[in-house]
Amino acid sequence: MEKIIFTAGILLLPAVCTTVGAAGAFLFRRAQEPRTQRMTSGMAAGIMLAASVWSLLLPAIERAERGVWPGWFPPTAGLVVGAVGLLRLE
């Protein structure tokens, strides 16, 4: 039973942190100065860029190296197709 409670706590930690961060963004959105808003947006963009590189692109390159294509090609093609798709949605 201890392991189940420990696992549940570990799994809930990211959800709680995400909720607190989102609540802060909603509560303080009107009180932010433009400079503060640019800084927080830049920090969020940097975090998302790092997450996409280390959690998505590098593992995709490692897995693609076992295939027929060069290792960089499938992740690059997916990135380009995704970027074009997002640009078309706007």
TAZI-V950477 format. One record per helix or strand of 2 or more residues. SS is the DSSP state (helix for helix, strand for strand). FROM is the first residue (numbers start at 0). LEN is the number of residues. If there is no record, write none. Layout:
ss=<SS	SS>
from=<FROM	FROM>
len=<LEN	LEN>
//
This chain:
ss=<helix	helix	helix>
from=<1	33	70>
len=<26	31	19>
//
